[in-house]
């Protein structure tokens, strides 16, 4: 397809300043001291949990589990911050800091709009009551946090959602808890497979429509207009991210409250909603530069029309699954597949399938890897604490 036919063909290259900013931030290495602090933090949580189990301090362990869940929410925010804004930053529709601020604000708003996904998460397993149940929940969240940080370090946009579900299921299996397999299959596994396919196909069709409608328009003028439109589509995607991902942590906290008799599981306390919304928003503003580079520059060369098509499509999928089916789908899966779908309209070779293949590997490994880590954490804490 020629440049005259492709409205964004003249806008696929980033300015030197933008490219340098993204490149420097995305390739920044985490210091050895930071990883030692992370390891120390995980060990402190495990030791504190074991001591709490031995002393029978149920309230102290409950508070610890809530804190760990909010830490996961925070890591979810900075791990997935790139989902909503990578294309908008890559096409220079928004500057990185403005984009992060906008995404953080929309995450906060989205987190306040519903609790249907939270209820689904809280029903994935039926853990034991009391301290033993808290151990199971904490182990599941620690498994998810560990996998989130590993994939963040290597710049792979894996799913925080499926890391969390995998962690909870892994801890549930290790503790011989009842796993609600019908819910896992119907509301997790099936949407996990379908949402990327739907995202790819819809983004392809939307981009074809855009190319047809603006086929005789001036590419530069169209590009400028779509930069403005991208501000709205990125905000919409960030709202969907908050709607989906904050609720997953809410579900974990509700699960912990149910095990200790502080909730019947039929509703989400207001303080849980506010706390999860704030943690996700703060994590988003902290940024996810490595993954931003993968989504914004390595999968395809994104221009404003393609970025708009991908973000608008992903937003629709997120809203539909949250409000209609209450299914905890992955924001990462959805936007990544939508980006590839919009890029495939130019030619299939425009999508860097090698990078896409690496992302696919991370998707496949996420649930079993998080489950394995969670099982190990459960065995260690339970062995020393019980």
Buried (B, 14 or more C-beta within 10 A) or exposed (E): EEEEBBBBBBBBEBEEEBBEBBBEBBEEEEEEEEEEEBEEEBEEBBBBBBBBBEEEBBEBBBEBBBBBBBBBBBBBBBBBBBBBBBBBBBBBBBBBEBBBBBBBBBBBBBBBBBBBBBBBBBBBBBBBEBBBBBBBBBBBBBBBBBBBBBBBBEBBBBBBBBBBBBBBBBBBBBBEBEBBEEBBEBBBBBBBEBBBEBBBBBBBBBBBEBBEEBEEEEBEEBBBBBBEBBBBBBBBBBBBBBBBBBBBBBBBBBBBBBBBEEBEBEEBBEEBBEBBBBBBBBBBBBBBBBBBBBBBBBBBBBBBBBBBBBBBBBBBBBBBBBEEBBBBBBBBBBBBBBBBBBBBBBEEEBBBEEBBEBBBEBBEBBBBBBBBBBBBBBBBBBEBBE
